[in-house]
Amino acid sequence: MVFKIQSKLIFLFFIFFFITINSQANIIYDKNNTVITELDLKYYKQIYYDRFNEEINDSKAIKNLVMIKRLVISLKKNNSGFLEKIDTIILNEIGEENIKSETIFDIIRYYKTRNEFVSNYLKNDFNKFDLENIFKSFSNLKLPISKNNCLTIIKIIDLKNNKEFVNVFFENLKNQSEDYEILIDNALYNICINQQNKNIIDREIFKYVEFKTENEFKKFIYAQ
């Protein structure tokens, strides 16, 4: 099973590649050969926001950075082949000349590694029950419906608990299609999903899969 969603969700935006690094940045964490500076924290918080569209506090960000550093150090020591594979992918996508900070590189390494687990779940394990749970997590899922391919909107309805919509949306993910048609009161309607709504749904799918794979990923980290 291959989802179009993978390439969209797994792509990360990093806006700090071209910022000059301040080598004198204040150190805010220095334990067990792991050093984190104020600048590292700033990088991570911005990347986190770009990825999840939400803020993260300093305490949690530092905790995550420590885990990121731990993973990279462990991979270098115990699984260098896997790390080399990840690094090759990153450098091919971004270019070595554009990575101006070792911390940024480590953060990208971490998320690329994390995304391997997300990608694997989406390809092999993601099912209709997962999608149904995601839709139910919304306070509502109000979308426009139409009878002429969304040229004219008839009304807006809440599809949060509509099983047929779950089935159609899931099949579209699997088949890389965007043909959303379902029966409503024995009549066939187009479901009109604009890019903004699609992005919102995609983001929730990604967050859900990250949660589902969290334990497996932590086992991977601490096994290194």
C-alpha positions in Angstrom: 0.0 0.0 0.0 1.5 3.3 -1.1 0.0 6.6 0.0 0.4 9.9 -1.8 0.3 11.4 1.7 3.8 10.1 2.5 5.8 12.5 0.3 3.7 15.5 1.4 3.7 14.8 5.1 7.3 13.6 5.4 8.8 16.7 3.6 10.2 19.1 6.2 10.7 22.8 5.9 13.9 24.2 7.5 14.2 27.9 7.4 17.5 28.4 9.2 19.9 26.7 6.7 21.4 30.0 5.6 21.8 31.7 9.0 25.4 32.4 10.1 26.2 30.3 13.1 27.2 32.1 16.3 29.9 29.9 17.8 29.8 31.8 21.0 26.1 31.0 21.7 25.3 30.5 25.4 25.4 26.9 26.6 22.1 26.0 28.4 22.7 22.2 28.8 25.9 20.3 29.3 25.7 16.7 30.6 27.0 13.3 29.5 28.9 14.8 26.6 25.8 16.4 25.3 25.9 20.2 24.8 23.0 22.4 23.8 23.2 26.1 23.2 20.5 28.8 23.1 20.9 28.8 19.3 20.3 25.1 19.1 17.1 25.6 21.1 16.0 28.4 18.8 16.6 26.2 15.7 14.7 23.2 17.2 11.7 25.3 18.3 11.4 26.8 14.8 11.7 23.4 13.1 9.2 21.9 15.5 6.7 24.7 14.7 7.3 24.2 10.9 6.7 20.5 11.3 3.7 20.4 13.7 2.3 24.0 13.4 2.4 24.4 17.1 4.7 25.9 19.7 6.9 23.9 22.1 8.1 25.1 25.5 11.8 25.3 26.3 11.8 22.4 28.8 10.2 19.9 26.3 12.4 21.3 23.5 15.6 20.7 25.5 14.4 17.2 26.5 13.8 16.4 22.8 17.1 17.8 21.8 18.9 15.6 24.3 17.1 12.6 22.8 18.1 13.7 19.3 21.7 14.0 20.3 21.6 10.7 22.1 20.2 9.0 19.0 22.8 10.4 16.6 25.7 9.5 19.0 24.3 6.0 19.4 23.8 5.5 15.6 27.4 6.7 14.9 28.6 4.1 17.4 26.3 1.1 16.8 24.5 1.5 13.5 26.8 3.6 11.2 25.5 1.9 8.1 21.9 3.1 8.8 23.2 6.6 9.6 25.2 6.7 6.4 22.0 5.8 4.4 20.1 8.6 6.2 22.9 11.1 5.6 23.0 10.3 1.9 19.3 10.9 1.5 19.5 14.2 3.4 22.6 15.5 1.4 21.0 14.5 -1.9 17.8 16.3 -1.0 19.3 19.4 0.6 23.0 19.7 -0.4 25.8 19.7 2.1 26.6 23.3 1.4 23.2 24.3 2.8 23.6 22.7 6.2 25.4 25.3 8.3 25.0 23.7 11.7 25.7 20.3 13.1 22.7 20.6 15.3 20.4 21.3 12.3 22.0 18.2 10.7 21.3 16.1 13.8 17.7 17.3 13.9 17.1 16.4 10.3 18.8 13.0 10.9 16.4 12.4 13.8 13.3 13.3 11.9 14.4 11.3 8.9 14.9 8.3 11.1 11.5 9.0 12.8 9.9 9.2 9.4 11.2 5.8 8.5 8.8 4.4 11.1 5.9 6.6 10.0 6.5 5.6 6.4 6.6 2.0 7.2 3.3 2.2 9.1 1.6 4.1 6.4 2.7 1.5 3.8 2.0 -1.6 5.7 -0.3 -1.1 8.7 -2.5 2.0 8.2 -6.1 0.9 7.9 -9.7 2.2 7.8 -10.0 1.8 11.6 -7.0 4.2 12.0 -8.6 6.7 9.6 -12.0 6.4 11.4 -10.2 7.2 14.7 -8.5 10.2 13.2 -11.8 11.6 11.9 -13.5 11.0 15.3 -10.7 13.1 16.9 -12.0 16.2 15.2 -14.5 18.3 17.0 -16.3 18.3 13.6 -15.4 17.6 10.0 -17.6 20.0 8.1 -17.1 19.9 4.3 -19.0 21.3 1.3 -20.9 18.9 -0.9 -21.8 19.4 -4.6 -23.5 17.6 -7.5 -21.3 19.1 -10.3 -17.7 18.4 -9.3 -17.7 21.3 -6.7 -18.5 24.0 -9.2 -21.6 24.8 -7.1 -21.8 24.1 -3.4 -25.1 22.9 -2.2 -24.4 22.9 1.6 -21.9 22.0 4.2 -22.2 18.9 6.2 -20.4 17.2 9.1 -18.7 14.0 7.9 -16.9 13.2 11.1 -18.9 9.9 11.7 -19.7 9.1 8.1 -18.4 5.6 7.5 -18.8 5.8 3.7 -16.6 8.9 3.7 -14.0 7.0 5.7 -14.1 4.2 3.1 -13.8 6.6 0.1 -11.1 8.7 1.7 -9.1 5.6 2.6 -9.4 4.2 -1.0 -8.2 7.6 -2.3 -5.1 7.4 -0.1 -4.4 4.0 -1.3 -5.0 4.7 -5.0 -3.6 8.2 -5.0 -7.0 9.6 -6.1 -8.9 12.7 -5.2 -12.4 11.6 -6.4 -14.5 12.0 -3.3 -18.1 10.8 -4.0 -20.5 9.3 -1.5 -24.2 8.6 -1.2 -26.2 10.9 1.0 -29.9 10.2 1.4 -29.7 7.9 -1.6 -28.1 10.6 -3.8 -24.5 10.8 -5.1 -22.6 13.9 -4.0 -19.1 15.2 -4.5 -17.2 16.0 -1.3 -15.3 19.2 -1.9 -11.9 19.2 0.0 -9.8 22.3 -0.7 -6.0 22.3 -0.1 -6.4 23.9 3.4 -8.7 21.2 4.6 -6.6 18.4 3.0 -3.5 19.8 4.8 -5.4 19.7 8.1 -6.4 16.1 7.6 -3.0 15.1 6.4 -1.4 16.7 9.5 -3.7 14.8 11.8 -2.9 11.5 10.0 0.8 12.1 10.4 0.4 13.0 14.1 -1.7 9.9 14.7 0.8 7.6 13.0 3.7 9.2 15.0 1.7 8.4 18.1 1.1 4.8 17.0 4.7 4.2 16.3 6.1 6.1 19.3 6.8 3.0 21.4 8.5 1.2 18.5 10.6 4.2 17.8 11.7 4.6 21.5 12.7 0.9 21.6 14.8 1.6 18.5 16.5 4.6 20.2 17.3 2.9 23.5 18.4 -0.3 21.8 21.2 1.6 20.0 
